[in-house]
């Protein structure tokens, strides 16, 4: 892959994240600090099929990104969650 192709895909990948964050589908996301090119996305969807369709829209999928989807049921949420955000 050429540097130009990589840059183009990265821009599309980042825009995809921003779009789904702005719509409220992705509620928390960021890279792992101990692993390059990997991270975590917490999404708010009704059904796993909805999330699967969204993941397929990613410019990195399926050749440059794989996703492990697991259902999560939050039982406690800290009121100060936003204070954990790092620049």
C-alpha positions in Angstrom: 0.0 0.0 0.0 1.4 3.4 -1.0 1.7 6.2 1.6 -1.1 8.1 -0.3 -3.4 5.1 -0.1 -2.7 4.7 3.6 -3.3 8.4 4.3 -6.6 8.3 2.3 -7.8 5.2 4.2 -6.8 6.7 7.5 -8.7 9.9 6.8 -11.8 7.8 5.9 -11.3 5.6 9.0 -11.1 8.7 11.3 -14.1 10.3 9.6 -16.1 7.1 10.1 -15.2 7.1 13.9 -16.2 10.8 14.1 -19.5 10.3 12.3 -20.6 7.5 14.6 -19.4 9.3 17.7 -21.4 12.4 16.6 -24.5 10.3 16.1 -24.2 8.7 19.5 -23.6 5.2 18.3 -20.0 5.2 19.5 -20.0 6.5 23.1 -16.4 5.8 24.1 -13.4 5.1 21.9 -9.6 5.4 21.9 -6.4 3.6 21.2 -4.7 1.2 23.6 -1.7 2.7 25.2 0.2 -0.6 25.2 -0.6 -1.9 21.7 -0.1 0.0 18.4 -2.9 0.0 15.8 -5.5 -1.3 18.3 -8.1 0.2 20.5 -11.5 0.0 22.1 -14.9 1.2 21.0 -18.0 1.1 23.2 -21.1 1.4 21.1 -24.7 1.9 21.9 -26.9 -0.1 19.6 -30.1 -2.1 20.0 -28.9 -5.2 18.2 -25.6 -6.7 17.3 -26.6 -6.8 13.6 -26.8 -3.0 13.6 -23.2 -2.8 14.9 -22.0 -5.4 12.4 -23.3 -3.3 9.6 -21.6 -0.2 11.0 -18.3 -2.0 11.3 -18.5 -3.1 7.7 -18.6 0.6 6.7 -15.1 1.1 8.1 -12.5 1.8 5.3 -10.1 -0.4 7.3 -12.4 -3.4 7.4 -11.8 -6.2 6.7 -8.2 -6.0 5.4 -6.7 -3.6 8.0 -9.0 -3.9 10.9 -10.7 -6.8 12.7 -13.3 -6.4 15.4 -14.1 -8.6 18.4 -17.7 -7.8 19.3 -18.9 -8.6 22.8 -22.1 -7.5 24.5 -21.6 -5.4 27.6 -24.3 -4.5 30.1 -23.2 -1.5 32.2 -24.3 -1.8 35.8 -22.4 1.2 37.3 -21.3 4.4 35.5 -19.2 7.0 37.2 -20.6 10.6 37.0 -17.1 12.0 36.4 -16.4 9.7 33.4 -15.6 12.6 31.2 -12.7 13.6 33.5 -10.8 10.5 32.4 -10.4 11.8 28.9 -6.9 12.4 27.8 -5.9 14.8 25.0 
